[in-house]
Amino acid sequence: MSLALVTGATSGIGRAFARHLARAHHDLIVVARTRHRLEELAEDLKRESGVRVEILPADLSTAEGCRSVEDRLAAPPFVDLLVNNAGIMLREPFPYTRDADEERLLAVNVRAVLRLTHAALPVMIERETGRIVNVASFSAHGSGGLATTYPASKSWVLAFSEAVGRSAGVRRAGVGIMALLPGFTRTELHERSGIDLTGLPRWMWLDADRVADAALRDL
Ligand SMILES: NC(=O)c1ccc[n+]([C@@H]2O[C@H](COP(=O)([O-])OP(=O)(O)OC[C@H]3O[C@@H](n4cnc5c(N)ncnc54)[C@H](OP(=O)(O)O)[C@@H]3O)[C@@H](O)[C@H]2O)c1
């Protein structure tokens, strides 16, 4: 039995990760902003899989929110798998966005991934065990179009994961870092950001459960 921490666990791909991990008998720490959704998720997972679930409400767009998750990552019992999944998208294309929204996107999609990886890695290296999954996007390869700065943030997640994963200390310790690049997946992401994708053909859509399942197999 190991311990996994999933950010953005209350919906979409993060929720699917939490469910798959619980079914595989991993205890969980689930992170998102909305406490009542975390409580419902924890109850569901405990009932379905009998694992231990700790809820950690935190807004990862804020420094305090990141700090509370960092503190948890640095304390025993230590996390064996970190899934940096929480991410947001903006509706307007750059430069017609507000600075405050762009900064929020950078804070959740980039800064939180950096900070939580920074908090988790030293412990994993010291223990010579651990895995990190950073959820990027197929748009990390520069497809542009939708929500301009979103793909740029996901390119950073991909480049960061590859660079850190190849670093000598991480490899010597046997710690693994994987970037996950899903295609369009049915979740709350596009609706939350007000992006209308109803015209997208059905065959282009992925199912969040299958994304999480494939990711965990690859890992
Ligand atoms: N859906 C797609 O087509 C797609 C494709 C490629 C990549 N992705 C990536 O997959 C990841 C998961 O997205 P999803 O599609 O599953 O989205 P989603 O259904 O909107 O879920 C987002 C999750 O993140 C949490 N969250 C949002 N803002 C947060 C914040 N400031 N602090 C902490 N938690 C926050 C949400 O819970 P609260 O609102 O309660 O905080 C929710 O649990 C993201 O990184 C996204 O970029 C998605």
The ligand as an SDF file (V2000), in Angstrom:
LIG
                    3D

 48 52  0  0  0  0  0  0  0  0999 V2000
  -10.1070   18.2010  -20.5310 N   0  0  0  0  0  0  0  0  0  0  0  0
   -9.2310   18.2760  -21.5220 C   0  0  0  0  0  0  0  0  0  0  0  0
   -9.6020   18.2810  -22.7100 O   0  0  0  0  0  0  0  0  0  0  0  0
   -7.7580   18.3300  -21.1960 C   0  0  0  0  0  0  0  0  0  0  0  0
   -6.8640   18.0870  -22.2570 C   0  0  0  0  0  0  0  0  0  0  0  0
   -5.4970   18.1330  -21.9930 C   0  0  0  0  0  0  0  0  0  0  0  0
   -5.0530   18.4190  -20.7240 C   0  0  0  0  0  0  0  0  0  0  0  0
   -5.9500   18.6630  -19.7270 N   0  0  0  0  0  0  0  0  0  0  0  0
   -5.4110   18.9720  -18.3990 C   0  0  0  0  0  0  0  0  0  0  0  0
   -5.9080   18.0120  -17.4850 O   0  0  0  0  0  0  0  0  0  0  0  0
   -5.8910   18.5820  -16.1610 C   0  0  0  0  0  0  0  0  0  0  0  0
   -7.2190   18.3240  -15.4840 C   0  0  0  0  0  0  0  0  0  0  0  0
   -8.2040   19.0360  -16.2070 O   0  0  0  0  0  0  0  0  0  0  0  0
   -9.7080   18.5440  -16.3620 P   0  0  0  0  0  0  0  0  0  0  0  0
   -9.9890   18.6160  -17.8000 O   0  0  0  0  0  0  0  0  0  0  0  0
   -9.9280   17.2930  -15.6240 O   0  0  0  0  0  0  0  0  0  0  0  0
  -10.4370   19.7990  -15.6730 O   0  0  0  0  0  0  0  0  0  0  0  0
  -11.6670   19.9680  -14.6670 P   0  0  0  0  0  0  0  0  0  0  0  0
  -12.6950   18.9290  -14.8860 O   0  0  0  0  0  0  0  0  0  0  0  0
  -12.0370   21.4070  -14.8140 O   0  0  0  0  0  0  0  0  0  0  0  0
  -11.0030   19.7250  -13.2370 O   0  0  0  0  0  0  0  0  0  0  0  0
  -10.1120   20.6760  -12.6940 C   0  0  0  0  0  0  0  0  0  0  0  0
   -9.7790   20.2880  -11.2620 C   0  0  0  0  0  0  0  0  0  0  0  0
   -8.8150   21.2230  -10.7650 O   0  0  0  0  0  0  0  0  0  0  0  0
   -9.3200   21.8550   -9.5820 C   0  0  0  0  0  0  0  0  0  0  0  0
   -8.8430   23.2400   -9.5720 N   0  0  0  0  0  0  0  0  0  0  0  0
   -9.1400   24.2400  -10.4450 C   0  0  0  0  0  0  0  0  0  0  0  0
   -8.5540   25.3690  -10.0600 N   0  0  0  0  0  0  0  0  0  0  0  0
   -7.8570   25.0890   -8.9350 C   0  0  0  0  0  0  0  0  0  0  0  0
   -7.0580   25.8610   -8.0440 C   0  0  0  0  0  0  0  0  0  0  0  0
   -6.8720   27.1820   -8.2150 N   0  0  0  0  0  0  0  0  0  0  0  0
   -6.5080   25.2610   -6.9610 N   0  0  0  0  0  0  0  0  0  0  0  0
   -6.7270   23.9350   -6.7320 C   0  0  0  0  0  0  0  0  0  0  0  0
   -7.4670   23.1540   -7.5280 N   0  0  0  0  0  0  0  0  0  0  0  0
   -8.0380   23.7390   -8.6200 C   0  0  0  0  0  0  0  0  0  0  0  0
  -10.8400   21.7300   -9.6890 C   0  0  0  0  0  0  0  0  0  0  0  0
  -11.4960   21.7090   -8.4150 O   0  0  0  0  0  0  0  0  0  0  0  0
  -11.9800   23.0630   -7.6450 P   0  0  0  0  0  0  0  0  0  0  0  0
  -12.7290   23.8770   -8.6490 O   0  0  0  0  0  0  0  0  0  0  0  0
  -12.7770   22.5770   -6.4950 O   0  0  0  0  0  0  0  0  0  0  0  0
  -10.7110   23.7280   -7.1810 O   0  0  0  0  0  0  0  0  0  0  0  0
  -10.9700   20.3420  -10.3170 C   0  0  0  0  0  0  0  0  0  0  0  0
  -10.8180   19.3440   -9.3310 O   0  0  0  0  0  0  0  0  0  0  0  0
   -5.5620   20.0640  -16.3380 C   0  0  0  0  0  0  0  0  0  0  0  0
   -4.2020   20.2920  -16.0570 O   0  0  0  0  0  0  0  0  0  0  0  0
   -5.8510   20.3050  -17.8110 C   0  0  0  0  0  0  0  0  0  0  0  0
   -5.1060   21.3670  -18.3200 O   0  0  0  0  0  0  0  0  0  0  0  0
   -7.2930   18.6040  -19.9280 C   0  0  0  0  0  0  0  0  0  0  0  0
  1  2  1  0
  2  3  2  0
  2  4  1  0
  4  5  1  0
  4 48  2  0
  5  6  2  0
  6  7  1  0
  7  8  2  0
  8  9  1  0
  8 48  1  0
  9 10  1  0
  9 46  1  0
 10 11  1  0
 11 12  1  0
 11 44  1  0
 12 13  1  0
 13 14  1  0
 14 15  2  0
 14 16  1  0
 14 17  1  0
 17 18  1  0
 18 19  2  0
 18 20  1  0
 18 21  1  0
 21 22  1  0
 22 23  1  0
 23 24  1  0
 23 42  1  0
 24 25  1  0
 25 26  1  0
 25 36  1  0
 26 27  1  0
 26 35  1  0
 27 28  2  0
 28 29  1  0
 29 30  1  0
 29 35  2  0
 30 31  1  0
 30 32  2  0
 32 33  1  0
 33 34  2  0
 34 35  1  0
 36 37  1  0
 36 42  1  0
 37 38  1  0
 38 39  2  0
 38 40  1  0
 38 41  1  0
 42 43  1  0
 44 45  1  0
 44 46  1  0
 46 47  1  0
M  CHG  2   8   1  16  -1
M  END
$$$$
